[in-house]
Amino acid sequence: MNVAFRPDGGVAAAPAPTRGLLPLIGGTPMVELTKVAAGPCRLFLKLEGANPGGSIKDRPALAMIEAAEREGRLAPGGTIVEATAGNTGLGLALVAAAKGYRLILVIPDKMSREKIFHLKAMGAEVVLTRSDVGKGHPDYYQDKAARIAAETPGAIYINQFGNPANPLAHQRGTGPEIFEQLERRVDAVVCGVGSGGTLTGLSRFFAEESPATEIVLADPVGSILVDVVEGRRPREPGSWLVEGIGEDFIPDIADLSRVARAYAIDDAESFAAARALLKAEGVLVGSSTGTALAAALKYAREQTEPKRVVVIAADSGAKYLSKMFNDYWMADQGFLAKPRRGDLGDLISRRHDEGAAVTVAPDDKLAVAYARMKLYDVSQLPAIADDRVVGLVDESDLLLAVLSNPAGFDAPVRTAMSRAIETIAVDAPFGDLLPTFDKGYVAVVVDGERFLGLITRIDLLNHLRRQVD
Ligand SMILES: Cc1ncc(COP(=O)(O)O)c(C=O)c1O
């Protein structure tokens, strides 16, 4: 028997070992929320981040590759081409590695380096292309992927936006799984649309098995899909920061005809919902789940009868730790209100009086200063004693100290730091920053004798940008 020994001393069934990762795709957990107030409704989260590639896209990735195999379009030694930097790329990379296919991903050059490193580490070949061109241009990422597939012998273009195996994966897999997990009583399912595979597949499954189940669309503000569902002429598409959902066109496979309710949710509300969920229930989900959860809460609170509502949690929050779950990023984007005093203190992103500034003590070893610079990706550190700045150590100071003597890393910061620090009073005019920047220094801001924090050029730019947004 396979048993799991639980921390409380109990035992439960544990799954038997699988041969490779592919059998672990699907069969994801469902968790009922216990702390989030949802009107008369019960909310259930389908945790798709538990798939081995970390998202719901493992399901269509496997289904699209196996459909191509069955149809004889993909044979051993073949090549898979797709245009994506998102979860579909990770799902395809996982399946391609397990099955021994070559994978080429065409990625617009605005995508984050982390995503590109991740995909390369999984064995994908990455072709970067321009992000500033639209459909029809030869460098547009989807057109380029189609062309590479056509020109490469034995290659197929997966095209998740037009591939019928994508919604089928959800009609045959995700839908029945949800239905059985909730003992065939599901009143509503809430999800977003990227390719439309999830929503279309679930729509088709529930239309057949449980026509009263309502399909609810959660869409970012700026996407055109809510307007389409509600029969309006779509507004000009905008931009949004939530990842993986929302469109400025209707994908070929997307069938929105069974959507009963649609909600447009802005970034601030999506991020707040995901962060509140983590605090209240300890569930770490991605940004598109924040959008779905916020829509589900609106839907639930509008109901007069108790309903069982399923929210698709398309991926885990682990890959958003440096964005949505990072207070500094949230504050820089204007999502976390910071008290504004109208002085230079407003420009400091990491304040010393909030314990957030990265500093060293004059008696710390230079090795500590070096490690902190690397960890926080900064090139200078203030040396602080009793809340006063006593020096500044930068990369050149470090270099001079250790160049001819590697043991110099053991010397204290005070032996290498510059002591001639120009400080700026917190109530000085903003223009006083420029001469400091012109000399190539960061601004060291003080309130009387007390160190408040550093201001760099990018802090000033962020501040000016916030004022026009
Ligand atoms: C994080 C995330 N949420 C939701 C979706 C939407 O799924 P679908 O493509 O099935 O519409 C995606 C798709 O890439 C995604 O990456």
PDBQT file of the ligand as one rigid body, heavy atoms in Angstrom, charges set to zero:
ROOT
HETATM    1  C1  LIG A 501      -1.282  32.027 -16.017  1.00  0.00    +0.000 C 
HETATM    2  C2  LIG A 501      -2.331  31.671 -17.033  1.00  0.00    +0.000 A 
HETATM    3  N1  LIG A 501      -3.611  31.799 -16.714  1.00  0.00    +0.000 NA
HETATM    4  C3  LIG A 501      -4.571  31.508 -17.606  1.00  0.00    +0.000 A 
HETATM    5  C4  LIG A 501      -4.285  31.110 -18.905  1.00  0.00    +0.000 A 
HETATM    6  C5  LIG A 501      -5.399  30.935 -19.907  1.00  0.00    +0.000 C 
HETATM    7  O1  LIG A 501      -5.582  29.672 -20.409  1.00  0.00    +0.000 OA
HETATM    8  P1  LIG A 501      -6.145  29.422 -21.869  1.00  0.00    +0.000 P 
HETATM    9  O2  LIG A 501      -4.988  29.558 -22.835  1.00  0.00    +0.000 OA
HETATM   10  O3  LIG A 501      -6.635  28.001 -21.787  1.00  0.00    +0.000 OA
HETATM   11  O4  LIG A 501      -7.225  30.379 -22.188  1.00  0.00    +0.000 OA
HETATM   12  C6  LIG A 501      -2.963  30.984 -19.241  1.00  0.00    +0.000 A 
HETATM   13  C7  LIG A 501      -2.610  30.605 -20.597  1.00  0.00    +0.000 C 
HETATM   14  O5  LIG A 501      -1.489  30.709 -21.034  1.00  0.00    +0.000 OA
HETATM   15  C8  LIG A 501      -1.954  31.276 -18.293  1.00  0.00    +0.000 A 
HETATM   16  O6  LIG A 501      -0.636  31.182 -18.597  1.00  0.00    +0.000 OA
ENDROOT
TORSDOF 0
